[in-house]
Structures are given as structure tokens and as C-alpha cells.
């Protein structure tokens, strides 16, 4: 299975998170014997302090959709994004690399997506 990470935007006018899979912001290929580490970081530049919603979601064929909750970790939602909750609401700040998923076997074979903010 291959996982495409995001190439983070460091555009002063439009900061985007940098999402890495196994320390790479490019394509990562995994087998069932591999481990997966997902990390995120953000450098908001001139947008520091601006309010924003952060959403983090993942999809697995075995577990369906999951969203990330800062206090509880990964929360299963089933086959729909209808019950997704925002991960963080508040001012943008510099977020150094933080691991949000460490998994092996079937859990490592997730395809993940960032849900759009509303």
C-alpha cells in the first residue's frame, strides 16, 4: 500500500500543515510487516494568532473513518464523516513536529485525509 503525505505550505498568506508519513512528505509504500508513523507540524508565519479549525481524519478498510481528538486520540466514526469533531479550535501557533499515529500491521495500512474546515 502507498500513502501520500502532504507537502506543507509555508506560504505566509495561506499556512498549511505539513503531514509526514515515516518522516517523509512524499509517497511512502508499506507492507503488512511495516510500521507507520504520522506526524504533523505547522508554521503559521504572519497568520500566528488568527483563529482556525484543525481537522484530522483517517480511513481504514477494516475500521472505517476515524478522527483525531486531542484529549482522547483516535475516535472511530464508522463509514461516514458525519460525526467528525474538530481536533482544535483557536489561534494558530507554531507546532513543531508531533506524532499523531504510530501503528503497525493492519492499522499501519490506513489511507488518510484531512477533512476541509467549514
N, C-alpha and C positions, 0 to 999 in steps of 0.2 A: 504494500500500500504506500502511496505517496501523499505527503502532507505539504501544502503550500503555506508558508508563513507570509506575514505581511511585510512589505518594505515600508518601514515607518516614515512618515512625513515630518520633516523638521522645518517645514515652511513656516515662517514667522506668522503668516496670516491664517494658516489652517493646520494647526498641530494635529498629528495623528499618532496613535500608539504604535510602537514597534513591537510586533509579536514574533517571538522566535521559537522555533522547534529545534530541540537539541542544539542550541546555541547558534542556529543558522536562520537568517531571514530569507533564505531561498527554499527550494524544493528539498524535502527530506523523504527518503524512502525507507520504510520499515518492514520487517517481517514479524511473525508472531513471537520470535525469540528476542526482539529488540525492546529497549526501554524508550520511553518518550518523556521529555521534559518540555513544558510550555512556559515561557516567561514573557512578561510584558514590561514595557518602560515608556515613559512619556517625558518630553522636554517641551513645555508649553511656550517658551520664549516670551514674546510680547503679550501673549494671552494668559499669562500667570494671573491667577485671581479671578478670572472670568468663570461664571457658573457653567457647569456642564453635566451631562448624564453619561455614565460609563456603563456599557452593557457587555457582558461576556457570556457566550453560549457555545456549546459543543454538541455534536450529533454523533451517535454511535448506532450501528445497525442492531446491536444487542440491547442497548439501553434507551434508545430514542434521544430526545433533546434533554439537555441538562443546562442549567445556568449557574453562574458563579455568584455566591453570596459571600461578602467579606467576612461575616461572622461565622458562617456555617460551612463554607466550602461549596462543593458541587451539589446542586439540588436537582433531582430528576423531574421532568415535566411530561414525559410520555412522547406522543407523536405530534405535538403541536407547540408552537411558541406562544400560545395564548396566555399562559400563566407565567411568562418570564417576568422577573423583577429586576429593577435596575441594580447594578453592582455598587455604584457610588453616585451620589448627587452632591455637588458642591463645587467650590472653586478649584480650578486647575492648579496643579502644582507639579514640580519636578518629581518624577517617580523613577528612581533607579531600578535596574532590573530586579523583578520579583517573580519567583517561580509560582505559578498558579496550578500546575498539574505535574505530577510525577507518577508515571504508570508504566506497567509492563504487561506483556501478553495482550489479551483482548482489549483491555482498557487503553492500551497504547495505540490501538488501531482506530482512533477517532478521526473523523473529519470534522473540523471545527470552523465556526464562522462567527463573525462579530455582527450582532444584530444592530440595525440602524436605530439611532435615537429618534424619539418623536418630539 
